[in-house]
Amino acid sequence: MFRALSDATRRDIVLRAMHEEQSVSTLARRYPMSFAAVQKHVAVLHNAGLVTKRRHGREQLVQGNVQTILEAHHLLDEFEAMWRNRIDRFGAVLAELDPPQPKGAKR
């Protein structure tokens, strides 16, 4: 999922597809690349579960998958909490190693 989001074009496609269902051809007109390249980006996003696709006649319609985005958000929140905890513990260790000196004391 995060590998799929590592590309700026794919992130933009997800954002657009979250706001409103988009056809691949509509998306392709927005980027300076071939239709096939946009199709490949959409396929990567679909394989990662970040978008869903459905056929409507000859068009493939793409919509953002809210559930997967929420799962990614939850996972990132867990990582953030873990790293904040580690930083807090690191700060406590540093404070123990270098206790505050009284005013006017020389180190």
Contact map, one row per residue, 1 for C-alpha under 8 A:
11111000000000000000000000000000000000000000100111000000000000000000000100000000000000000000000000000000000
11111100000000000000000000000000000000000000000000000000000000000000000000000000000000000000000000000000000
11111110000000000000000000000000000000000000000000000000000000000000000000000000000000000000000000000000000
11111110010000000000000000000000000000000001100100000000000000000000000000000000000000000000000000000000000
11111111011000000000000000000000000000000000100000000000000000000000000000000000000000000000000000000000000
01111111011000000000000000000000000000000000000000000000000000000000000000000000000000000000000000000000000
00111111111000000000000000000000000000000000000000000000000000000000000000000000000000000000000000000000000
00001111111100000000000000000000000000000000000000000000000000000000000000000000000000000000000000000000000
00000011111110000000000000000000000000001000000000000000000000000000000000000000000000000000000000000000000
00011111111111000000000000000000000000001100100000000000000000000000000000000000000000000000000000000000000
00001111111111100000000000000000000000000000000000000000000000000000000000000000000000000000000000000000000
00000001111111110000000000000000000000000000000000000000000000000000000000000000000000000000000000000000000
00000000111111111000000000100000000000000100000000000000000000000000000000000000000000000000000000000000000
00000000011111111100000000000000000000000000100001100000000000110000000000000000000000000000000000000000000
00000000001111111110000000000000000000000000000000000000000000010000000000000000000000000000000000000000000
00000000000111111111110000000000000000000000000000000000000000000000000000000000000000000000000000000000000
00000000000011111111110000000000000000000000000000100000000001110000000000000000000000000000000000000000000
00000000000001111111100000000000000000000000000000000000000000111100000000000000000000000000000000000000000
00000000000000111111100000000000000000000000000000000000000000010000000000000000000000000000000000000000000
00000000000000011111110000000000000000000000000000000000000000100000000000000000000000000000000000000000000
00000000000000011111111000000000000000000000000000000000000011110000000000000000000000000000000000000000000
00000000000000011001111101100000000000000000000000000000000011100000000000000000000000000000000000000000000
00000000000000000000111111100000000000000000000000000000001111000000000000000000000000000000000000000000000
00000000000000000000011111110000001001100100000000000000001111000000000000000000000000000000000000000000000
00000000000000000000001111111000001000000000000000000000001000000000000000000000000000000000000000000000000
00000000000000000000011111111100000000000000000000000000000000000000000000000000000000000000000000000000000
00000000000010000000011111111110000001000000000000000000000000000000000000000000000000000000000000000000000
00000000000000000000000111111110111001100000000000000000000000000000000000000000000000000000000000000000000
00000000000000000000000011111111001000000000000000000000000000000000000000000000000000000000000000000000000
00000000000000000000000001111111000000000000000000000000000000000000000000000000000000000000000000000000000
00000000000000000000000000111111100001000000000000000000000000000000000000000000000000000000000000000000000
00000000000000000000000000001111110000000000000000000000000000000000000000000000000000000000000000000000000
00000000000000000000000000010011111011000000000000000000000000000000000000000000000000000000000000000000000
00000000000000000000000000010001111111000000000000000000000000000000000000000000000000000000000000000000000
00000000000000000000000110011000111111100000000000000000000000000000000000000000000000000000000000000000000
00000000000000000000000000000000011111110000000000000000000000000000000000000000000000000000000000000000000
00000000000000000000000000000000111111111000000000000000000000000000000000000000000000000000000000000000000
00000000000000000000000100110010111111111100000000000000000000000000000000000000000000000000000000000000000
00000000000000000000000100010000001111111110000000000000000000000000000000000000000000000000000000000000000
00000000000000000000000000000000000111111111000000000000000000000000000000000000000000000000000000000000000
00000000110000000000000000000000000011111111100000000000000000000000000000000000000000000000000000000000000
00000000010010000000000100000000000001111111110000100000000001000000000000000000000000000000000000000000000
00000000000000000000000000000000000000111111111000000000000000000000000000000000000000000000000000000000000
00010000000000000000000000000000000000011111111100000000000000000000000000000000000000000000000000000000000
10011000010001000000000000000000000000001111111111100000000000000000000000000000000000000000000000000000000
00000000000000000000000000000000000000000111111111111000000000000000000000000000000000000000000000000000000
00000000000000000000000000000000000000000011111111000000000000000000000000000000000000000000000000000000000
10010000000000000000000000000000000000000001111111100000000000000000000000000000000000000000000000000000000
10000000000000000000000000000000000000000000111111110000000000001001000000000000000000000000000000000000000
10000000000001000000000000000000000000000000111111110000000000011101100000000000000000000000000000000000000
00000000000001001000000000000000000000000100110111111000000001111000000000000000000000000000000000000000000
00000000000000000000000000000000000000000000010011111100000001111000000000000000000000000000000000000000000
00000000000000000000000000000000000000000000010000111110000111100000000000000000000000000000000000000000000
00000000000000000000000000000000000000000000000000011111000111000000000000000000000000000000000000000000000
00000000000000000000000000000000000000000000000000001111111110000000000000000000000000000000000000000000000
00000000000000000000000000000000000000000000000000000111111110000000000000000000000000000000000000000000000
00000000000000000000000000000000000000000000000000000011111100000000000000000000000000000000000000000000000
00000000000000000000000000000000000000000000000000000011111100000000000000000000000000000000000000000000000
00000000000000000000001110000000000000000000000000000011111110000000000000000000000000000000000000000000000
00000000000000000000001100000000000000000000000000001111111111000000000000000000000000000000000000000000000
00000000000000000000111100000000000000000000000000001111001111100000000000000000000000000000000000000000000
00000000000000001000111100000000000000000100000000111100000111110000000000000000000000000000000000000000000
00000000000001001101110000000000000000000000000000111000000011111000000000000000000000000000000000000000000
00000000000001101110100000000000000000000000000001110000000001111100000000000000000000000000000000000000000
00000000000000000100000000000000000000000000000011110000000000111111100000000000000000000000000000000000000
00000000000000000100000000000000000000000000000001000000000000011111110000000000000000000000000000000000000
00000000000000000000000000000000000000000000000000000000000000001111111000000000000000000000000000000000000
00000000000000000000000000000000000000000000000011000000000000001111111100000000000000000000000000000000000
00000000000000000000000000000000000000000000000001000000000000001111111110000000000000000000000000000000000
00000000000000000000000000000000000000000000000000000000000000000111111111000000000000000000000000000000000
00000000000000000000000000000000000000000000000000000000000000000011111111100000000000000000000000000000000
10000000000000000000000000000000000000000000000000000000000000000001111111110000000000000000000000000000000
00000000000000000000000000000000000000000000000000000000000000000000111111111000000000000000000000000000000
00000000000000000000000000000000000000000000000000000000000000000000011111111100000000000000000000000000000
00000000000000000000000000000000000000000000000000000000000000000000001111111110000000000000000000000000000
00000000000000000000000000000000000000000000000000000000000000000000000111111111000000000000000000000000000
00000000000000000000000000000000000000000000000000000000000000000000000011111111100000000000000000000000000
00000000000000000000000000000000000000000000000000000000000000000000000001111111110000000000000000000000000
00000000000000000000000000000000000000000000000000000000000000000000000000111111111000000000000000000000000
00000000000000000000000000000000000000000000000000000000000000000000000000011111111100000000000000000000000
00000000000000000000000000000000000000000000000000000000000000000000000000001111111110000000000000000000000
00000000000000000000000000000000000000000000000000000000000000000000000000000111111111000000000000000000000
00000000000000000000000000000000000000000000000000000000000000000000000000000011111111100000000000000000000
00000000000000000000000000000000000000000000000000000000000000000000000000000001111111110000000000000000000
00000000000000000000000000000000000000000000000000000000000000000000000000000000111111111000000000000000000
00000000000000000000000000000000000000000000000000000000000000000000000000000000011111111100000000000000000
00000000000000000000000000000000000000000000000000000000000000000000000000000000001111111110000000000000000
00000000000000000000000000000000000000000000000000000000000000000000000000000000000111111111000000000000000
00000000000000000000000000000000000000000000000000000000000000000000000000000000000011111111100000000000000
00000000000000000000000000000000000000000000000000000000000000000000000000000000000001111111110000000000000
00000000000000000000000000000000000000000000000000000000000000000000000000000000000000111111111000000000000
00000000000000000000000000000000000000000000000000000000000000000000000000000000000000011111111100000000000
00000000000000000000000000000000000000000000000000000000000000000000000000000000000000001111111110000000000
00000000000000000000000000000000000000000000000000000000000000000000000000000000000000000111111111000000000
00000000000000000000000000000000000000000000000000000000000000000000000000000000000000000011111111110000000
00000000000000000000000000000000000000000000000000000000000000000000000000000000000000000001111111100000000
00000000000000000000000000000000000000000000000000000000000000000000000000000000000000000000111111100000000
00000000000000000000000000000000000000000000000000000000000000000000000000000000000000000000011111110000000
00000000000000000000000000000000000000000000000000000000000000000000000000000000000000000000001111111000000
00000000000000000000000000000000000000000000000000000000000000000000000000000000000000000000001001111100000
00000000000000000000000000000000000000000000000000000000000000000000000000000000000000000000000000111110111
00000000000000000000000000000000000000000000000000000000000000000000000000000000000000000000000000011111100
00000000000000000000000000000000000000000000000000000000000000000000000000000000000000000000000000001111100
00000000000000000000000000000000000000000000000000000000000000000000000000000000000000000000000000000111110
00000000000000000000000000000000000000000000000000000000000000000000000000000000000000000000000000001111111
00000000000000000000000000000000000000000000000000000000000000000000000000000000000000000000000000001001111
00000000000000000000000000000000000000000000000000000000000000000000000000000000000000000000000000001000111
